[in-house]
């Protein structure tokens, strides 16, 4: 179990621009802000260094990718060390020429890389052309051990799948964490937009309940235009949140503004919730083999 009875979690929800260095400097200030408020664990949004470039398919965008370790891991490692925090980042990884991943990198308090996770589920939808850029992760679903606990880190589209959350929980994850970039298509009606945002929140609160674990989801905010002009761009819906192990909302950010927040999470509560609701005890694992099939015809 983690050494902490309570854990102060810092989340940074921000809007991004085309200026990568400006985005990184803004993040540096925001991380310093939540660290000054006592945050021990800080979580950033998906692909936070740049605009969400997957709105179009352009080989020029591969220039945004970096090796890991590389310049960005040096930058964020130094920030983690400076503030003595565990830091969850989200980077565009260049593994080799023509081979790229959407990769979360976790830094320990001393600035070292505690571990990384390569996004497993890759969407391909209008304005979310991620299959063009990202090779699906090949590292599996494995938590990352840190000084603040065992972190079950996944990325964005992974958050819709209960299987990844369960596999993290079964390996002793103490928190489920999802850097995110998701928003509205402008042609959807306001009612449809709200249904989507609530579904996104609800499914992740379900992961918290099903696994008896807190969930941290950090999304970007602001409008980003479509460079191709084929759509009206994406209005990212913010709404970053922290939920407790019964799905209770401990904090939810606004939809349309940048926010730095620090939320106190009771790390002992999961133990009690799992005693009340022993879902892991009652799983009929001998009957779950068919879950490995694409579809049961």
C-alpha positions in Angstrom: 0.0 0.0 0.0 1.0 3.6 -0.5 2.7 5.3 2.4 0.3 8.3 2.1 -3.1 8.4 4.0 -4.0 11.3 1.8 -2.4 12.3 -1.5 -2.5 15.9 -2.9 -3.1 15.6 -6.7 -2.5 18.6 -9.0 -4.2 18.7 -12.3 -3.4 21.2 -15.1 -6.1 21.8 -17.7 -4.9 24.3 -20.3 -5.5 25.5 -23.9 -2.6 24.9 -26.3 -1.2 27.0 -29.2 0.9 26.3 -32.2 4.0 27.5 -30.3 5.5 24.4 -28.6 8.0 26.3 -26.5 5.3 28.7 -25.3 3.1 25.7 -24.3 5.9 24.1 -22.4 6.7 27.3 -20.5 3.1 27.7 -19.7 3.0 24.2 -18.3 6.2 24.9 -16.3 4.4 27.8 -14.6 1.2 25.8 -14.0 3.1 22.9 -12.6 5.0 25.3 -10.3 1.6 26.7 -9.2 0.1 23.4 -8.1 3.4 22.3 -6.6 3.3 25.5 -4.5 -0.1 24.4 -3.3 1.3 21.2 -2.0 0.6 18.8 -4.9 2.7 15.6 -4.6 1.4 14.1 -7.9 0.8 16.3 -10.9 -1.1 15.1 -14.1 -1.0 16.8 -17.5 -3.4 16.4 -20.4 -2.8 14.4 -23.6 -0.2 15.6 -26.1 0.2 18.8 -24.1 3.3 20.2 -25.9 1.4 21.1 -29.1 -1.9 21.6 -30.7 -3.9 18.4 -31.2 -2.3 17.7 -34.6 -4.4 14.6 -35.4 -7.2 16.7 -36.9 -5.4 16.3 -40.3 -3.2 13.6 -41.8 0.1 15.3 -42.6 3.6 13.7 -42.6 5.0 17.1 -41.6 3.5 16.6 -38.1 5.9 13.7 -37.5 8.5 16.5 -36.9 6.8 17.0 -33.6 7.8 13.6 -32.3 10.8 13.0 -30.0 12.8 10.1 -28.8 12.3 9.0 -25.2 14.5 9.9 -23.4 14.9 13.1 -25.3 14.6 16.9 -25.0 11.1 16.9 -23.5 11.9 14.2 -20.9 14.9 16.2 -19.9 12.7 19.3 -19.6 9.9 17.7 -17.5 12.4 15.6 -15.5 14.1 18.8 -14.4 10.7 20.3 -13.4 9.8 17.1 -11.4 13.1 17.2 -9.6 12.9 21.0 -8.9 9.5 20.6 -7.2 10.0 17.1 -5.7 6.8 15.8 -7.4 5.8 12.8 -9.3 4.7 14.0 -12.8 2.6 12.3 -15.4 3.2 13.7 -18.9 2.0 12.8 -22.4 4.4 12.9 -25.4 4.6 12.1 -29.1 7.3 9.4 -29.1 9.6 8.8 -32.1 10.6 5.2 -31.6 12.2 4.9 -35.0 11.8 6.3 -38.5 8.2 5.6 -39.4 7.4 4.2 -36.0 5.7 6.5 -33.5 3.6 6.1 -30.3 1.3 8.2 -28.1 3.2 7.7 -24.9 2.6 8.7 -21.3 5.9 9.2 -19.3 5.9 9.3 -15.5 8.7 11.0 -13.7 9.8 10.3 -10.1 10.6 13.1 -7.6 14.3 13.0 -8.5 13.5 13.7 -12.1 14.2 10.1 -13.3 11.8 8.3 -15.6 9.7 5.9 -13.4 8.1 4.3 -16.4 6.1 4.8 -19.5 2.9 3.6 -21.1 2.1 3.5 -24.9 -1.5 4.2 -25.8 -3.2 0.9 -26.6 -6.5 1.9 -28.2 -6.0 4.2 -31.2 -9.1 6.0 -32.6 -9.7 6.9 -36.3 -12.6 9.3 -36.6 -13.2 12.6 -38.4 -10.8 15.1 -36.8 -9.2 12.3 -34.7 -7.0 10.6 -37.3 -4.7 9.0 -34.8 -4.1 5.7 -36.7 -2.2 7.8 -39.2 0.3 8.8 -36.5 0.4 6.3 -33.7 1.3 2.6 -33.7 -0.8 0.8 -31.0 1.1 0.3 -27.8 3.1 -3.0 -27.3 3.9 -2.7 -23.6 0.5 -4.0 -22.3 -1.4 -2.6 -19.4 1.0 -2.4 -16.5 1.0 0.0 -13.6 4.0 2.2 -12.9 5.5 2.2 -9.4 6.3 5.6 -7.9 7.0 7.1 -4.4 3.3 8.2 -4.2 1.9 4.8 -5.2 1.3 2.4 -8.0 -0.2 4.4 -10.9 -2.4 2.8 -13.6 -1.7 5.3 -16.4 -3.6 5.0 -19.7 -4.3 7.6 -22.4 -7.6 9.1 -23.7 -9.4 6.6 -25.9 -8.3 3.9 -23.5 -10.6 5.5 -21.0 -13.7 4.0 -22.7 -12.5 0.4 -22.2 -13.2 -1.4 -18.9 -10.6 -4.1 -19.7 -7.6 -1.8 -19.3 -8.8 -0.4 -16.0 -9.4 -3.9 -14.7 -6.0 -5.2 -15.8 -4.3 -2.2 -14.0 -6.4 -2.9 -10.9 -5.5 -6.6 -10.9 -1.8 -5.7 -10.8 -2.2 -3.5 -7.8 -2.8 -0.1 -9.3 -3.8 2.4 -6.6 -4.9 5.2 -8.9 -6.3 5.1 -12.5 -5.0 8.1 -14.5 -6.0 9.3 -18.0 -4.4 12.2 -19.8 -7.0 13.2 -22.4 -7.8 15.3 -25.5 -11.5 15.1 -26.3 -14.0 17.7 -27.4 -17.2 18.6 -29.3 -17.8 18.6 -33.0 -19.5 21.9 -33.7 -22.2 20.4 -35.9 -23.6 18.3 -33.0 -26.5 19.8 -31.1 -26.0 21.1 -27.6 -28.0 18.2 -26.2 -25.8 15.7 -28.1 -22.6 17.5 -27.0 -23.7 17.3 -23.3 -24.6 13.6 -23.7 -21.1 12.9 -25.0 -19.5 14.8 -22.1 -21.6 13.1 -19.5 -20.9 9.7 -21.1 -17.2 10.3 -20.9 -17.4 11.2 -17.3 -19.8 8.4 -16.4 -17.8 5.6 -18.0 -14.7 6.6 -16.1 -16.6 6.9 -12.8 -17.8 3.4 -13.6 -14.1 2.2 -13.7 -13.7 3.8 -10.3 -16.7 1.9 -8.9 -15.9 -1.4 -10.6 -12.3 -1.4 -9.3 -12.7 0.5 -6.1 -10.0 3.0 -7.1 -9.8 6.8 -7.5 -9.7 8.0 -11.1 -8.0 11.1 -12.4 -8.8 12.4 -15.9 -7.2 15.6 -17.3 -8.5 17.0 -20.5 -7.5 20.1 -22.5 -9.7 23.1 -23.1 -10.2 25.8 -25.7 -11.0 25.7 -29.4 -8.4 24.4 -32.0 -9.2 25.1 -35.7 -9.0 22.4 -38.3 -6.0 23.3 -40.5 -7.7 21.6 -43.5 -10.8 23.7 -43.1 -13.0 20.5 -43.7 -14.5 20.9 -40.2 -15.0 23.7 -37.8 -12.3 22.3 -35.5 -12.6 20.9 -32.0 -13.8 22.7 -28.9 -12.2 20.7 -26.2 -14.6 20.3 -23.3 -12.3 20.5 -20.4 -14.2 19.1 -17.4 -11.1 17.4 -16.0 -12.1 15.5 -12.8 -11.1 13.4 -9.9 -13.4 10.7 -8.7 -13.2 8.6 -5.6 -13.5 4.7 -5.4 -17.3 4.8 -5.3 -17.3 7.1 -8.4 -18.0 10.2 -6.2 -16.8 13.4 -7.9 -14.2 15.0 -5.7 -13.6 17.7 -8.2 -14.7 18.7 -11.7 -13.2 21.5 -13.7 -15.1 24.0 -15.9 -15.7 23.2 -19.6 -14.1 26.2 -21.2 -11.4 27.7 -19.1 -7.8 26.8 -18.1 -7.6 25.6 -14.5 -4.9 24.6 -12.1 -6.4 22.6 -9.1 -5.1 20.6 -6.2 -7.4 17.8 -4.9 -6.9 15.8 -1.8 -7.5 12.1 -2.3 -8.0 9.7 0.6 -5.8 6.8 -0.3 -7.1 4.6 2.5 -10.7 4.8 1.3 -10.2 2.2 -1.5 -9.4 -0.4 1.2 -12.7 0.2 2.9 -14.7 0.4 -0.3 -13.3 -3.0 -1.5 -14.2 -4.6 1.9 -17.8 -3.3 1.5 -18.0 -4.2 -2.2 -15.6 -7.2 -2.8 -16.0 -7.3 -6.6 -12.6 -8.9 -7.1 -13.5 -11.7 -4.7 -16.6 -12.6 -6.6 -15.3 -12.5 -10.2 -16.1 -15.7 -12.1 -12.7 -15.8 -13.8 -13.2 -19.4 -15.1 -16.0 -18.1 -17.3 -14.2 -15.1 -18.7 -12.2 -16.8 -21.5 -14.5 -15.6 -24.3 -13.7 -12.0 -23.5 -10.5 -12.5 -25.5 -12.6 -12.9 -28.7 -13.4 -9.9 -30.9 -17.1 -11.0 -31.0 -19.0 -14.1 -29.9 -20.9 -15.1 -33.0 
